Amino acid sequence: MENLYPMLVIFSYSLVLNSMPPLLSSFRELFNISIAVSSLLPFFSLAGTVISNIFTGLYLGRLGIKRALLIGYTLTITGSLIVAFSGNYLLSMLGLFVFGLSTGFGFTSSTTLLAQAKNANFGFFHGAYGLGGVIAPLCITWATKYLGDFRNVYLIYTILFLTLGIYTILKHFPALHNQQGGFSLRGIVDAFKDGNFSTFLLLLIFYSSVEIGVITWAGTIMKERILSTYMAYALFWVTFTVSRFITNTIQKAIPNLLRTNVLILVFTIALLFIFRNPLFFVFSGFFFGPLFPYVQKCALGKIQKDHVTLFNGATYAFTSLGGSVVSMLLGVIIEKNISFSLVVPLIILLGMGYISFKTAKVR
């Protein structure tokens, strides 16, 4: 049960976050904008995520988990309502930025809450994120069919987070192990100087940059002759989620999990960008899935306990920053040459492999 509430939180945020990639083409058609201009939508959403995760990572001890979560839910509801009723592109961008601000409170708080559990299961926790990706396209389809406008899916999310907020008000939360109100500048510098802290953070940044970049633009890259965009995303998240739920089993079966999956992803993503076949995107989900919980679990087992909250905040902040930069870069390149854009994720994946071989901190 101690794993259930954090899973519910990350699942709820996943629904909203993973509605963006399949909706990018719908936003482009609605507002008559180019691929490059539409890349600003995920960019501003992720920019809000960066800001809020840095703040929450530094001050979660002062805010407390309950207050931080409730702030996040309030921002989510506000952002969702803005997008649902927006009549132009700029308002939609604002709404997504406000939602981005909410994610830091949700992700950092729920991860920190889970890290205090006696039997924390990070595979199941992040598997819940993948489950949100499976259900998001279904929510979009339902909202479009029965509510008349794809943006009305954000009304569904408003109701979800309102319900979650009411439950959170009534729920009791444990006190944080680290009671300090915020980190001093010296404490932050010391944390980043720690070899385990910086190495694992860099690996997670590289991973998320590729994952977010590929997921964001796969719908634009893929040809729909075999699968529709929504179906491809749904199947991607199925394979992604299955592999996350069995991360512990995969880790035991494949001792060099990071290196093996990175190598397979190099070939899978290359085939996706070259042949634009959605099946390669679906297949890649299984190998993307276990990497984040695997690396995060290794990290939280090795970094200093006093740095856990800061690490969680820095993880979601800098992974979002990396994802926003890579997503925007890919959008600009894809508009000119889809095949050439392949260079970006390949370089980052090879960088992950190099760090793993160089440090041997995680294989």
Phi, psi and omega in degrees: 000331182291342176271343191290313183296312176303324178295320180296321180296309184290329175298315182296316178294325180298322179305313182288313181300317186273005170277338184295308183305308180292343180268352183303318180294325178293319176295321179297317180291319183295317184257002177054057181241162182277172178298314182298318180292322180294339178295344178290336179297303176294330180298312182289328175297314180289329176298318176298322178297317179301310183299313185289326180290323176297313180298313183292322178299325181279325191239015179298325179299325180280321182287320189085152185296315183298312182296320180297317179297317181294324174297316180298316180296321179297317178293322178298314180298317179298311180297319180296319179294323178297315180294317183299323184252009181290142179252000179210172185296318183295321178294321177298319178298318178298315180299318180291327176294317178298318176298318178304320178299331183284332190293327179300318179296321182285312185290310183295319180294314183291323178293317179295320177298316180295321182298339179271354180287149181291324182237058182295131179243097183287336175295314178292322179301308180283339173296327177296327175296317177296324178298324175299323177295328178291318187276333182306311179299328178292321177296320179297314180299316181296315181296320180293320184285316189257341180249357169084350183208132183301332181291342179290350174299332180289340173290324176298317181292327177299314180296320180300312183285333174295317177296317180297322179295317179298317179296321182294323177301323183275343186274146175267139179238143178289155176289148178292144177296322178265109189270357184294147185288326180194166181271141172283163178300320179296320179296322178293316180298317179298321180297315182288340177282340179294127184300317179295315181302307186289322181293311180293323178297317179296319178298317180292325177296313180298315180301309184294328178299315179291313182301309182297317180298313182292315181297319182299319189253000180302321180297331178280325183286317190292148171265141188266022182290331182261310180227149173288162181300313181298319180293320179297317178295317180300315180291324176302313183288335174295309180295321179299313183290317179303314182292329177290320180295333180250028181304316181299321179292316179297320181299321179290325182283329182236095182302321178262061188298313182300310184294319181296311183292324178298317180296317179294321180294327177303313181286319182296314181291324176299317179294323178298312183289329182280311186262345176060030180270122183298339180296328177292326176294314179300316182296323182295334182303324182294330183265338170290318191313304188283347191294313183296307180297327180295311180293318180296319178298316178298319182295310184292343176276346186242332181283160180297141183300326180293344183260001186299311181298315179297320179297316179299315179295315180296324180301306183289330179290308186282332174292323177292320178298314178298318180295321181292320179294313181293319179299315180293319178298316179297319180300318179294317182288319182300323180298333181261318183201107183296316183297320182292330180297342178303331184302323185298303180295328181294317179298318182292317178298318178295327176297321177298316179298321180296315180299319180297315180291324185287320186260329182061019178286328177213132184255000000 
